[in-house]
Amino acid sequence: MNDVTSSLYKSINSKTTGLSRDLRTTAMNSGWPEGLARSLSVNMVEGHVSIDYPDELKNDIHSWEYGTEQRRPNAVMRRFMNRMDSKLGD
C-alpha cells in the first residue's frame, strides 16, 4: 500500500467511525434498543455510503426502521442516508 492509499484509507476509516457513532447515537436517541443501535455501522466504498449490520439482526432492525402492525416506523437509517446524500451532493 503506497502512502497516498494509506492516507486515504485512514481518512475514510476516521470518517466512517465518526459517522457510525453519529448513526448509533441518533438511533438510541430515537428510541431504538441499545443493542440494535450499537450494531449499526457506516461503510464507505468508492464514495458510496452504506449502513451495515449483522444478518442475524436484520428482521429486528427492519421492524424498527419500517415499523410493524404494533409499532410505527422509526426511520433512523433512511433519514441518515438522506442527510448523507445531501451532504455528498453539495
DSSP file (Angstrom, degrees, kcal/mol; ACC not computed):
  #  RESIDUE AA STRUCTURE BP1 BP2  ACC     N-H-->O    O-->H-N    N-H-->O    O-->H-N    TCO  KAPPA ALPHA  PHI   PSI    X-CA   Y-CA   Z-CA
    1    1 A M              0   0    0      0, 0.0     2,-0.0     0, 0.0     0, 0.0   0.000 360.0 360.0 360.0 126.4    0.0    0.0    0.0
    2    2 A N     >  -     0   0    0      1,-0.1     4,-2.7     4,-0.0     5,-0.2  -0.278 360.0-100.6 -80.9 172.7    1.5    3.3   -1.0
    3    3 A D  H  > S+     0   0    0      1,-0.2     4,-2.6     2,-0.2     5,-0.2   0.867 121.1  50.3 -62.6 -38.8    1.5    6.5    1.2
    4    4 A V  H  > S+     0   0    0      2,-0.2     4,-2.6     1,-0.2    -1,-0.2   0.937 113.3  45.4 -65.8 -46.4   -1.4    8.1   -0.7
    5    5 A T  H  > S+     0   0    0      1,-0.2     4,-2.7     2,-0.2    -2,-0.2   0.913 113.7  50.3 -62.1 -43.1   -3.6    4.9   -0.5
    6    6 A S  H  X S+     0   0    0     -4,-2.7     4,-2.3     2,-0.2    -2,-0.2   0.915 112.1  46.9 -62.4 -44.0   -2.7    4.6    3.2
    7    7 A S  H  X S+     0   0    0     -4,-2.6     4,-2.3     2,-0.2    -2,-0.2   0.907 112.8  49.5 -64.5 -42.2   -3.6    8.2    3.9
    8    8 A L  H  X S+     0   0    0     -4,-2.6     4,-2.7     2,-0.2     5,-0.2   0.921 110.6  50.1 -62.7 -44.4   -6.8    7.9    2.0
    9    9 A Y  H  X S+     0   0    0     -4,-2.7     4,-2.7     1,-0.2    -2,-0.2   0.917 111.3  48.8 -60.4 -44.3   -7.7    4.7    3.9
   10   10 A K  H  X S+     0   0    0     -4,-2.3     4,-2.3     2,-0.2    -1,-0.2   0.899 111.9  49.5 -63.2 -40.6   -7.0    6.3    7.3
   11   11 A S  H  X S+     0   0    0     -4,-2.3     4,-2.3     2,-0.2    -2,-0.2   0.933 113.4  44.8 -64.8 -46.7   -9.1    9.3    6.3
   12   12 A I  H  X S+     0   0    0     -4,-2.7     4,-3.0     2,-0.2     5,-0.2   0.918 113.0  51.5 -63.2 -43.3  -12.1    7.2    5.2
   13   13 A N  H  X S+     0   0    0     -4,-2.7     4,-2.0    -5,-0.2    -1,-0.2   0.902 110.1  49.4 -60.9 -41.6  -11.8    5.0    8.2
   14   14 A S  H  X S+     0   0    0     -4,-2.3     4,-1.9    -5,-0.2    -1,-0.2   0.916 113.0  47.1 -62.9 -43.9  -11.8    8.0   10.5
   15   15 A K  H  X S+     0   0    0     -4,-2.3     4,-2.7     1,-0.2    -2,-0.2   0.927 112.4  47.9 -65.1 -45.7  -14.9    9.5    8.8
   16   16 A T  H  X S+     0   0    0     -4,-3.0     4,-2.6     1,-0.2    26,-0.5   0.848 108.9  55.2 -68.0 -31.4  -16.8    6.2    8.8
   17   17 A T  H  X S+     0   0    0     -4,-2.0     4,-2.0    -5,-0.2    -1,-0.2   0.936 112.0  43.2 -63.7 -45.1  -16.0    5.7   12.5
   18   18 A G  H  X S+     0   0    0     -4,-1.9     4,-2.3     2,-0.2    -2,-0.2   0.896 114.5  49.6 -66.4 -40.7  -17.4    9.2   13.3
   19   19 A L  H  X S+     0   0    0     -4,-2.7     4,-2.7     2,-0.2    -2,-0.2   0.892 109.7  52.0 -65.1 -39.5  -20.5    8.6   11.1
   20   20 A S  H  X S+     0   0    0     -4,-2.6     4,-2.7     2,-0.2     5,-0.2   0.921 109.7  49.3 -61.7 -43.7  -21.1    5.2   12.7
   21   21 A R  H  X S+     0   0    0     -4,-2.0     4,-2.5     1,-0.2    -2,-0.2   0.923 111.7  48.9 -61.9 -44.2  -21.0    6.9   16.1
   22   22 A D  H  X S+     0   0    0     -4,-2.3     4,-2.5     2,-0.2    -2,-0.2   0.920 111.9  48.7 -61.2 -44.5  -23.5    9.6   14.9
   23   23 A L  H  X S+     0   0    0     -4,-2.7     4,-2.5     2,-0.2    -2,-0.2   0.925 112.3  48.0 -62.3 -45.7  -25.8    7.0   13.5
   24   24 A R  H  X S+     0   0    0     -4,-2.7     4,-2.6     2,-0.2     5,-0.2   0.917 112.5  48.8 -62.0 -43.8  -25.8    4.9   16.7
   25   25 A T  H  X S+     0   0    0     -4,-2.5     4,-2.8     1,-0.2    -1,-0.2   0.922 111.6  49.5 -62.5 -44.2  -26.4    7.9   18.9
   26   26 A T  H  X S+     0   0    0     -4,-2.5     4,-1.3     2,-0.2    -2,-0.2   0.915 110.7  50.5 -60.7 -43.5  -29.3    9.0   16.7
   27   27 A A  H  <>S+     0   0    0     -4,-2.5     5,-2.4     2,-0.2     3,-0.3   0.934 113.0  45.1 -61.6 -46.5  -30.8    5.6   16.8
   28   28 A M  H ><5S+     0   0    0     -4,-2.6     3,-1.5     1,-0.2    -2,-0.2   0.916 112.5  50.8 -64.6 -41.9  -30.6    5.4   20.6
   29   29 A N  H 3<5S+     0   0    0     -4,-2.8    -1,-0.2     1,-0.3    -2,-0.2   0.724 106.7  56.9 -67.4 -20.2  -32.0    8.9   21.0
   30   30 A S  T 3<5S-     0   0    0     -4,-1.3    -1,-0.3    -3,-0.3    -2,-0.2   0.422 127.4 -97.1 -90.1   0.3  -34.8    8.0   18.7
   31   31 A G  T < 5S+     0   0    0     -3,-1.5    -3,-0.2     1,-0.3    -2,-0.1   0.459  72.5 147.0 101.9   1.1  -35.8    5.1   20.9
   32   32 A W      < -     0   0    0     -5,-2.4    -1,-0.3    -6,-0.2    29,-0.0  -0.412  61.1 -94.2 -66.2 146.4  -34.2    2.1   19.2
   33   33 A P     >  -     0   0    0      0, 0.0     4,-2.6     0, 0.0     3,-0.4  -0.365  34.0-121.6 -58.9 140.8  -33.0   -0.6   21.6
   34   34 A E  H  > S+     0   0    0      1,-0.2     4,-2.8     2,-0.2     5,-0.2   0.870 109.4  54.7 -55.5 -42.2  -29.3    0.0   22.5
   35   35 A G  H  > S+     0   0    0      1,-0.2     4,-0.6     2,-0.2    -1,-0.2   0.886 111.7  43.8 -62.0 -39.5  -28.2   -3.4   21.2
   36   36 A L  H >> S+     0   0    0     -3,-0.4     3,-0.8     2,-0.2     4,-0.5   0.924 113.8  50.4 -70.2 -43.9  -29.7   -2.8   17.8
   37   37 A A  H >< S+     0   0    0     -4,-2.6     3,-1.3     1,-0.3    -2,-0.2   0.917 109.0  51.4 -60.4 -43.4  -28.4    0.8   17.6
   38   38 A R  H 3< S+     0   0    0     -4,-2.8    -1,-0.3     1,-0.3    -2,-0.2   0.668 100.8  64.0 -70.1 -15.3  -24.9   -0.3   18.6
   39   39 A S  H << S+     0   0    0     -3,-0.8    -1,-0.3    -4,-0.6     2,-0.2   0.623  83.5  97.6 -82.3 -12.0  -24.9   -3.0   15.8
   40   40 A L    <<  +     0   0    0     -3,-1.3     2,-0.3    -4,-0.5    13,-0.2  -0.526  49.2 174.4 -79.4 141.2  -25.2   -0.3   13.1
   41   41 A S  E     -A   52   0A   0     11,-2.2    11,-3.4    -2,-0.2     2,-0.4  -0.994  26.3-128.0-144.9 151.7  -22.1    0.8   11.2
   42   42 A V  E     -A   51   0A   0    -26,-0.5     2,-0.4    -2,-0.3     9,-0.2  -0.823  23.6-170.0-101.0 136.0  -21.4    3.1    8.3
   43   43 A N  E     -A   50   0A   0      7,-3.0     7,-2.8    -2,-0.4     2,-0.4  -0.950   6.3-162.9-124.6 143.9  -19.3    1.9    5.4
   44   44 A M  E     +A   49   0A   0     -2,-0.4     2,-0.4     5,-0.2     5,-0.2  -0.977  12.1 171.6-131.7 121.6  -17.9    3.9    2.5
   45   45 A V  E >  S-A   48   0A   0      3,-2.3     3,-2.1    -2,-0.4    -2,-0.0  -0.989  73.5 -18.9-130.5 122.6  -16.6    2.3   -0.7
   46   46 A E  T 3  S-     0   0    0     -2,-0.4    -1,-0.1     1,-0.3     3,-0.1   0.863 128.9 -49.7  50.7  42.4  -15.7    4.3   -3.8
   47   47 A G  T 3  S+     0   0    0      1,-0.2     2,-0.5     0, 0.0    -1,-0.3   0.454 111.9 120.9  80.7   0.8  -17.6    7.3   -2.5
   48   48 A H  E <   -A   45   0A   0     -3,-2.1    -3,-2.3     2,-0.0     2,-0.4  -0.873  51.3-149.6-102.6 126.5  -20.8    5.3   -1.8
   49   49 A V  E     +A   44   0A   0     -2,-0.5     2,-0.3    -5,-0.2    -5,-0.2  -0.754  22.3 168.7 -94.2 136.7  -22.1    5.3    1.8
   50   50 A S  E     -A   43   0A   0     -7,-2.8    -7,-3.0    -2,-0.4     2,-0.5  -0.952  31.0-124.8-141.0 163.2  -24.0    2.3    3.2
   51   51 A I  E     -A   42   0A   0     -2,-0.3     2,-0.3    -9,-0.2    -9,-0.2  -0.943  26.9-164.5-110.9 128.7  -25.2    1.1    6.5
   52   52 A D  E     +A   41   0A   0    -11,-3.4   -11,-2.2    -2,-0.5    -2,-0.0  -0.813  14.6 161.8-112.0 152.8  -24.1   -2.3    7.7
   53   53 A Y        -     0   0    0     -2,-0.3   -13,-0.1   -13,-0.2     5,-0.1  -0.963  47.7 -76.1-159.9 159.9  -25.5   -4.6   10.4
   54   54 A P    >   -     0   0    0      0, 0.0     3,-1.8     0, 0.0     4,-0.3  -0.341  35.9-130.0 -64.0 139.0  -25.3   -8.2   11.3
   55   55 A D  G >  S+     0   0    0      1,-0.3     3,-1.5     2,-0.2     4,-0.4   0.846 106.1  62.7 -55.9 -35.9  -27.5  -10.5    9.2
   56   56 A E  G 3  S+     0   0    0      1,-0.3    -1,-0.3     2,-0.1     4,-0.2   0.664 105.2  46.8 -69.5 -13.1  -29.0  -12.1   12.3
   57   57 A L  G <> S+     0   0    0     -3,-1.8     4,-3.0     1,-0.1     5,-0.3   0.375  81.1 104.3-103.7   2.8  -30.4   -8.7   13.4
   58   58 A K  H <> S+     0   0    0     -3,-1.5     4,-2.8    -4,-0.3     5,-0.2   0.896  80.3  47.1 -53.4 -48.9  -31.9   -7.9   10.0
   59   59 A N  H  > S+     0   0    0     -4,-0.4     4,-1.9     2,-0.2    -1,-0.2   0.912 114.9  45.9 -63.6 -42.7  -35.5   -8.6   11.0
   60   60 A D  H  > S+     0   0    0      2,-0.2     4,-1.7    -4,-0.2    -2,-0.2   0.927 114.7  47.5 -64.9 -44.7  -35.4   -6.7   14.2
   61   61 A I  H  X S+     0   0    0     -4,-3.0     4,-2.7     1,-0.2    -2,-0.2   0.918 112.3  49.2 -64.0 -43.4  -33.6   -3.7   12.6
   62   62 A H  H  X S+     0   0    0     -4,-2.8     4,-3.0    -5,-0.3     5,-0.4   0.856 106.8  56.0 -65.9 -33.6  -36.1   -3.7    9.7
   63   63 A S  H  X S+     0   0    0     -4,-1.9     4,-1.0    -5,-0.2    -1,-0.2   0.868 112.7  42.2 -67.8 -33.6  -39.1   -3.8   12.2
   64   64 A W  H  < S+     0   0    0     -4,-1.7    10,-2.0     2,-0.2    -2,-0.2   0.907 119.2  44.1 -74.5 -42.1  -37.7   -0.7   13.9
   65   65 A E  H  < S+     0   0    0     -4,-2.7    -2,-0.2     8,-0.2    -3,-0.2   0.925 130.2  22.6 -68.3 -45.8  -36.9    1.1   10.7
   66   66 A Y  H  < S-     0   0    0     -4,-3.0    -3,-0.2     7,-0.2    -1,-0.2   0.517 105.7-129.0-104.5  -7.8  -40.1    0.3    8.7
   67   67 A G     <  -     0   0    0     -4,-1.0     2,-0.2    -5,-0.4     5,-0.2  -0.024  12.5-123.9  84.5 169.7  -42.5   -0.4   11.6
   68   68 A T        -     0   0    0      3,-2.6     3,-0.1    -4,-0.1    -5,-0.0  -0.747  41.1 -83.6-136.4-176.7  -44.8   -3.3   12.3
   69   69 A E  S    S+     0   0    0     -2,-0.2     3,-0.1     1,-0.2    -2,-0.0   0.820 132.7  39.2 -62.7 -28.8  -48.5   -3.6   12.9
   70   70 A Q  S    S+     0   0    0      1,-0.1     2,-0.4     2,-0.0    -1,-0.2   0.633 118.0  47.6 -95.7 -16.2  -47.8   -2.7   16.6
   71   71 A R  S    S-     0   0    0     -8,-0.1    -3,-2.6    -3,-0.1    -1,-0.1  -0.985  76.4-125.5-135.2 134.8  -45.1   -0.1   16.1
   72   72 A R        -     0   0    0     -2,-0.4    -5,-0.3    -5,-0.2    -3,-0.1  -0.352  46.7 -86.9 -68.3 154.6  -44.9    3.0   13.8
   73   73 A P        -     0   0    0      0, 0.0     2,-0.3     0, 0.0    -8,-0.2  -0.328  32.7-164.0 -61.3 145.8  -41.8    3.3   11.6
   74   74 A N        -     0   0    0    -10,-2.0     2,-2.7    -9,-0.1     3,-0.3  -0.725  10.0-165.0-131.1  79.4  -38.8    4.9   13.1
   75   75 A A     >  +     0   0    0     -2,-0.3     4,-2.0     1,-0.2     5,-0.2  -0.300  33.2 144.0 -76.6  61.4  -36.7    5.6   10.0
   76   76 A V  H  > S+     0   0    0     -2,-2.7     4,-2.2     2,-0.2    -1,-0.2   0.930  73.8  45.6 -63.6 -47.6  -33.3    6.3   11.5
   77   77 A M  H  > S+     0   0    0     -3,-0.3     4,-2.6     1,-0.2     5,-0.2   0.907 113.2  48.7 -68.2 -41.8  -31.3    4.8    8.7
   78   78 A R  H  > S+     0   0    0      2,-0.2     4,-2.2     1,-0.2    -1,-0.2   0.903 112.6  48.1 -66.6 -40.5  -33.3    6.4    5.9
   79   79 A R  H  X S+     0   0    0     -4,-2.0     4,-2.2     2,-0.2    -1,-0.2   0.913 112.3  50.5 -63.7 -41.5  -33.1    9.8    7.5
   80   80 A F  H  X S+     0   0    0     -4,-2.2     4,-2.3     1,-0.2    -2,-0.2   0.935 111.2  47.3 -60.9 -47.3  -29.3    9.3    8.0
   81   81 A M  H  X S+     0   0    0     -4,-2.6     4,-2.7     1,-0.2    -1,-0.2   0.866 109.6  53.8 -65.1 -36.2  -28.8    8.2    4.3
   82   82 A N  H  X S+     0   0    0     -4,-2.2     4,-2.2     2,-0.2    -1,-0.2   0.911 109.2  48.7 -63.5 -41.4  -30.9   11.2    3.1
   83   83 A R  H  X S+     0   0    0     -4,-2.2     4,-2.3     2,-0.2    -2,-0.2   0.910 112.0  49.2 -63.3 -41.4  -28.6   13.5    5.1
   84   84 A M  H  X S+     0   0    0     -4,-2.3     4,-3.0     2,-0.2     5,-0.3   0.908 109.2  52.3 -64.5 -41.5  -25.5   11.8    3.7
   85   85 A D  H  X S+     0   0    0     -4,-2.7     4,-1.5     1,-0.2    -1,-0.2   0.917 111.8  45.7 -60.0 -43.7  -26.9   12.1    0.1
   86   86 A S  H  X S+     0   0    0     -4,-2.2     4,-0.7     2,-0.2    -1,-0.2   0.875 114.7  47.6 -71.2 -34.6  -27.5   15.9    0.6
   87   87 A K  H >< S+     0   0    0     -4,-2.3     3,-0.7     1,-0.2    -2,-0.2   0.922 114.8  45.1 -69.0 -43.1  -24.0   16.4    2.1
   88   88 A L  H 3< S+     0   0    0     -4,-3.0    -2,-0.2     1,-0.2    -1,-0.2   0.751 108.9  58.3 -72.6 -22.6  -22.2   14.4   -0.6
   89   89 A G  H 3<        0   0    0     -4,-1.5    -1,-0.2    -5,-0.3    -2,-0.2   0.667 360.0 360.0 -79.7 -16.5  -24.3   16.1   -3.2
   90   90 A D    <<        0   0    0     -3,-0.7    -1,-0.2    -4,-0.7    -2,-0.1   0.475 360.0 360.0 -70.3 360.0  -23.0   19.6   -2.1
